[in-house]
């Protein structure tokens, strides 16, 4: 039976010009290139310039995704921006992006699920498109985590970077079979009992300040592989596919050890992992669309490929999306 699918028409990405190396960080805090590489796989990260905002990064990513989709901005009637580093407390940064792109119809809003934000935004947009309420969506992940880091805390400041990525989704009536293009399945999870494991120690209603990122890294690590593996199994269930059928595993890029551990646990060969953590570090909600963009630009990601995306982040929140490119 035919059904509406959210087909990915194109992707884009943007990284700020400034690159910060592990050696640069070793001049700021008591750390070393060796420690960071061994524990995380990270070598470099990009840092937004003074005055460069999350909305600027989002707009640059969106423009590239629109161009590659051969669409005008005005074709878009839904914008969902996944971010934890909005330009302001309100309005939503998505409306700044909407205005910059010259769009005056449809809806634009932010989604807050920290590092899982892009997966949450993609699943949300998919449901709006499948319901028939909107036709074409821009789903963006954009972050300036450098602005919420405590640059004296070596346990966190070495892990994150800035950047953005975007995809354009279009509602298309397809056959309703697993060989269709577009988003085939998604699963989202949250468990607020763990909200104090990864958080920002400020906010408008609590301290009246922006605050800094705090993390119990080892505890996040402990939950990551199990939670992610379980949600991947649930996402694949019902599609008729197994991990063997997946062409590209495009995970949230938190830590090389988590990505490799998850791939091993679900039985996916390591050559199928799109890994960008080495050059981008953890860009939170931007890391999956940036990784998609990397695999698209270097020619790995081709039409018809089966792509498995997953993420886990503060909350805890976690989820996975299976899509055919
Ligand atoms: O995207 C959201 C999800 N976030 C994550 O998935 C992050 C998950 N967690 C991790 O990736 C890891 O836990 C970290 C990379 C954050 C830390 O690695 P770890 O192997 O869990 O190290 P640890 O926190 O247990 O610390 C080990 C040691 C400690 O020293 P002592 O107490 O053993 O003397 C830390 O003080 O490493 C020390 N340490 C550092 N040393 C050099 C912590 N940060 C650093 C650093 N450089 N930057």
Boltz pocket constraint, residues with backbone or C-beta under 6 A from the ligand:
constraints:
  - pocket:
      binder: B
      contacts: [[A, 30], [A, 31], [A, 32], [A, 35], [A, 36], [A, 39], [A, 40], [A, 115], [A, 154], [A, 155], [A, 156], [A, 158], [A, 159], [A, 198], [A, 216], [A, 217], [A, 218], [A, 219], [A, 220], [A, 221], [A, 224], [A, 253], [A, 254], [A, 255], [A, 258], [A, 282], [A, 284], [A, 312], [A, 313], [A, 314]]
      max_distance: 6.0
